[in-house]
């Protein structure tokens, strides 16, 4: 039997988390478990819980600018212990220099600006989760 697969969304703005999870559920239905965290510390706890429950975390979608730990630092830390988990960074704050650095981070597959383009988000998530470039 296949392991259940999860997508973790991390953003300090509850409305963004709600919109992101709603969009993912609308696009992918029950194909994945959708988890939410409002900061990196909570996200680390969720990652540990998923692992203990035997759920395979396959994708993290994280905001860049969050209190405590920035998204890029969070994703770099996750990549050290979970190198097979793909990541997408979303941001409305970062300047171009910061985005170049994030794009150079091997833990980050794609960077999207807020507000994201729904079709682009779906396509990138589909590719990260299945390797399929077509919807």
C-alpha positions as CSV (number, residue, x, y, z in Angstrom):
1,X,0.0,0.0,0.0
2,X,1.3,3.5,-0.9
3,X,2.2,5.8,1.9
4,X,-0.1,8.9,2.3
5,X,1.6,12.0,0.9
6,X,1.5,15.4,2.5
7,X,2.0,19.0,1.4
8,X,3.0,21.5,4.1
9,X,2.1,25.2,3.7
10,X,4.0,27.7,5.9
11,X,3.0,31.4,6.1
12,X,2.6,33.8,9.0
13,X,-0.6,35.2,7.5
14,X,-3.6,33.0,8.2
15,X,-5.5,34.3,5.2
16,X,-2.7,33.3,2.8
17,X,-2.5,29.8,4.4
18,X,-6.3,29.5,4.0
19,X,-6.2,30.6,0.3
20,X,-3.2,28.4,-0.5
21,X,-4.7,25.2,1.1
22,X,-8.1,26.0,-0.5
23,X,-6.5,26.3,-3.9
24,X,-4.5,23.1,-3.5
25,X,-7.6,21.1,-2.3
26,X,-9.6,22.5,-5.2
27,X,-6.9,21.3,-7.7
28,X,-5.8,18.1,-6.1
29,X,-8.6,16.9,-3.9
30,X,-7.8,14.1,-1.6
31,X,-4.6,13.1,-3.4
32,X,-2.6,14.7,-0.6
33,X,-2.9,15.6,3.1
34,X,-2.6,19.4,3.5
35,X,-0.9,20.7,6.6
36,X,-0.6,24.4,7.7
37,X,1.9,26.2,10.0
38,X,2.2,29.9,10.8
39,X,5.9,29.7,11.6
40,X,8.9,27.5,11.2
41,X,8.9,26.2,14.7
42,X,5.3,24.8,14.2
43,X,6.3,23.5,10.8
44,X,9.2,21.5,12.3
45,X,6.7,20.0,14.8
46,X,4.3,19.0,11.9
47,X,7.2,17.5,10.0
48,X,8.1,15.4,13.0
49,X,4.5,14.3,13.5
50,X,4.0,13.4,9.9
51,X,7.2,11.2,10.0
52,X,6.0,9.5,13.2
53,X,2.6,8.8,11.6
54,X,4.3,7.3,8.5
55,X,3.1,10.1,6.2
56,X,5.5,11.0,3.5
57,X,6.1,14.8,3.3
58,X,6.7,15.5,-0.4
59,X,6.4,19.3,-0.7
60,X,6.7,22.4,1.4
61,X,5.3,25.7,0.2
62,X,6.8,28.5,2.4
63,X,6.7,32.2,2.7
64,X,10.0,34.0,2.6
65,X,9.5,36.7,5.3
66,X,8.3,35.3,8.6
67,X,9.0,36.1,12.2
68,X,11.8,34.1,13.8
69,X,13.3,32.1,10.9
70,X,13.0,33.3,7.3
71,X,11.6,30.8,4.8
72,X,14.9,30.2,3.0
73,X,16.7,29.4,6.3
74,X,13.8,27.1,7.3
75,X,14.0,25.3,4.0
76,X,17.7,24.9,4.1
77,X,17.4,23.3,7.6
78,X,14.7,20.9,6.4
79,X,16.8,19.9,3.4
80,X,19.6,18.7,5.7
81,X,17.3,16.1,7.3
82,X,14.8,15.6,4.5
83,X,16.7,16.0,1.3
84,X,14.0,14.4,-0.8
85,X,11.3,17.0,0.1
86,X,10.8,19.6,-2.6
87,X,10.1,23.2,-1.8
88,X,8.4,26.2,-3.3
89,X,9.0,29.7,-1.9
90,X,6.3,32.3,-2.1
91,X,7.0,36.0,-1.3
92,X,5.6,39.4,-1.6
93,X,8.5,41.0,0.3
94,X,11.9,39.9,-1.0
95,X,14.0,42.1,-3.3
96,X,15.6,40.7,-6.4
97,X,19.0,40.2,-4.7
98,X,17.4,38.1,-2.0
99,X,15.4,36.1,-4.7
100,X,18.6,35.3,-6.6
101,X,20.0,33.8,-3.4
102,X,16.9,31.8,-2.8
103,X,16.9,30.5,-6.4
104,X,20.5,29.4,-5.8
105,X,19.3,27.3,-2.8
106,X,19.2,23.7,-3.9
107,X,16.3,23.1,-1.5
108,X,14.0,25.5,-3.4
109,X,12.5,24.2,-6.7
110,X,10.6,27.4,-7.6
111,X,10.0,31.0,-6.4
112,X,6.6,32.6,-6.8
113,X,5.6,36.1,-6.1
114,X,2.4,37.0,-4.2
115,X,-0.2,37.1,-5.4
116,X,0.7,33.8,-7.2
117,X,-0.7,32.8,-10.6
118,X,-3.1,29.9,-9.9
119,X,-2.2,28.0,-13.1
120,X,1.5,28.3,-12.5
121,X,1.2,27.2,-8.9
122,X,-0.8,24.1,-9.9
123,X,1.6,23.2,-12.6
124,X,4.7,23.6,-10.3
125,X,3.0,21.6,-7.5
126,X,2.0,18.9,-9.9
127,X,5.6,18.6,-11.2
128,X,7.1,18.6,-7.7
129,X,4.7,15.9,-6.5
130,X,4.6,13.6,-9.5
131,X,7.3,14.7,-12.0
132,X,4.5,15.2,-14.5
133,X,4.7,18.5,-16.5
134,X,1.1,18.2,-17.8
135,X,-2.1,18.7,-15.9
